[in-house]
């Protein structure tokens, strides 16, 4: 009985953590914009989708990108296409 309750608790907590992770990304992605992702000698070569807070003064935040990478990859592949 106790083992079953632990499994259910673990499952519920795990689902809540995943839901919070996805929801937090959706919130910052909704306020994102296209930022220069490749800058050459003659100016911007390519723009990439950047959720809010991922880019500051043309520098991408590597920790945020790594933390949200699975969701960022899905977002850029299916929802926010490259320009």
C-alpha positions in Angstrom: 0.0 0.0 0.0 2.8 2.5 0.9 4.7 1.6 -2.2 1.7 2.3 -4.4 1.2 5.7 -2.8 4.8 6.6 -3.3 4.6 5.7 -7.0 1.5 7.8 -7.4 3.1 10.7 -5.5 6.2 10.4 -7.6 4.2 10.4 -10.8 2.1 13.4 -9.8 5.2 15.4 -8.7 7.0 14.4 -11.9 4.1 15.5 -14.1 3.8 18.8 -12.2 7.5 19.5 -12.7 7.3 18.8 -16.4 4.2 20.9 -16.7 5.9 23.9 -14.9 8.9 23.5 -17.2 6.8 23.6 -20.4 4.6 26.4 -19.1 7.6 28.6 -18.2 9.0 28.1 -21.7 5.7 28.9 -23.3 5.4 32.2 -21.3 8.9 33.4 -22.3 8.5 32.2 -25.9 5.2 34.1 -26.3 7.1 37.3 -25.7 10.1 36.4 -27.9 11.3 37.9 -31.2 13.7 37.2 -34.0 17.2 38.3 -33.1 20.4 38.2 -35.2 21.9 34.8 -34.9 24.7 35.2 -37.5 26.4 38.5 -38.1 29.0 38.9 -40.8 31.2 41.7 -42.1 28.3 43.1 -44.2 25.7 42.9 -41.4 23.2 40.3 -40.3 23.3 37.1 -42.3 20.6 35.2 -40.4 17.9 35.8 -37.8 16.9 33.2 -35.2 14.0 32.9 -32.9 14.8 34.0 -29.4 12.4 33.7 -26.5 12.4 36.7 -24.1 15.7 36.8 -22.1 17.7 34.5 -24.4 19.5 37.4 -26.1 21.0 40.5 -24.5 23.1 43.0 -26.7 23.4 40.4 -29.5 24.8 37.8 -27.0 22.8 34.6 -26.6 22.5 33.3 -23.0 24.0 29.8 -23.1 22.7 28.6 -19.7 19.1 29.4 -20.7 19.5 27.9 -24.1 20.9 24.7 -22.6 18.2 24.5 -19.9 15.4 24.9 -22.4 17.1 23.2 -25.4 14.5 20.4 -26.0 11.6 22.9 -26.0 13.6 25.5 -28.0 14.4 22.9 -30.6 10.7 21.9 -30.9 9.7 25.6 -31.0 12.2 26.6 -33.8 11.5 23.5 -35.9 7.7 23.6 -35.8 6.4 27.0 -34.6 8.9 29.9 -35.0 10.6 29.3 -38.3 14.0 30.8 -39.2 14.1 34.1 -41.1 
